[in-house]
Amino acid sequence: MKKKVFGMIAVMALAGALAVGCGGDDKKETEPATTTEKTTEKAETEKAAE
């Protein structure tokens, strides 16, 4: 009986973690940061070349 209860709790915890971990798509927040880094690197490279 204890094994069944523990097994069900474990399954529910793993299912909850899977739903939370795979639930969102935060690409909009990371794209501007990468663009800014590339622009900054390009500007620094151009300044160094002069």
C-alpha positions as CSV (number, residue, x, y, z in Angstrom):
1,M,0.0,0.0,0.0
2,K,2.8,2.5,0.9
3,K,4.6,1.7,-2.4
4,K,1.5,2.6,-4.4
5,V,1.0,5.9,-2.5
6,F,4.6,6.8,-2.9
7,G,4.6,5.8,-6.6
8,M,1.5,8.0,-7.3
9,I,3.1,11.0,-5.4
10,A,6.3,10.5,-7.4
11,V,4.4,10.3,-10.7
12,M,2.4,13.5,-9.9
13,A,5.5,15.4,-8.9
14,L,7.3,14.4,-12.1
15,A,4.3,15.3,-14.2
16,G,4.1,18.7,-12.5
17,A,7.8,19.4,-13.0
18,L,7.5,18.4,-16.7
19,A,4.5,20.7,-17.1
20,V,6.2,23.7,-15.5
21,G,9.6,23.1,-17.1
22,C,8.3,22.8,-20.6
23,G,5.4,25.3,-20.3
24,G,6.9,28.6,-21.4
25,D,8.6,30.1,-24.4
26,D,10.8,33.1,-23.3
27,K,12.6,33.7,-26.6
28,K,11.4,37.3,-26.8
29,E,13.4,38.3,-23.7
30,T,16.7,36.7,-24.9
31,E,16.7,37.9,-28.5
32,P,17.2,41.7,-27.8
33,A,20.1,40.9,-25.4
34,T,21.9,38.8,-28.1
35,T,21.3,41.6,-30.7
36,T,22.7,44.2,-28.4
37,E,25.8,42.1,-27.7
38,K,26.4,41.6,-31.5
39,T,25.9,45.3,-32.1
40,T,28.3,46.2,-29.3
41,E,30.9,43.8,-30.5
42,K,30.6,45.1,-34.1
43,A,31.0,48.7,-32.9
44,E,34.0,47.8,-30.8
45,T,35.6,45.9,-33.7
46,E,35.1,48.9,-36.0
47,K,36.6,51.3,-33.5
48,A,39.6,49.0,-33.1
49,A,40.1,48.8,-36.8
50,E,40.3,52.6,-37.2
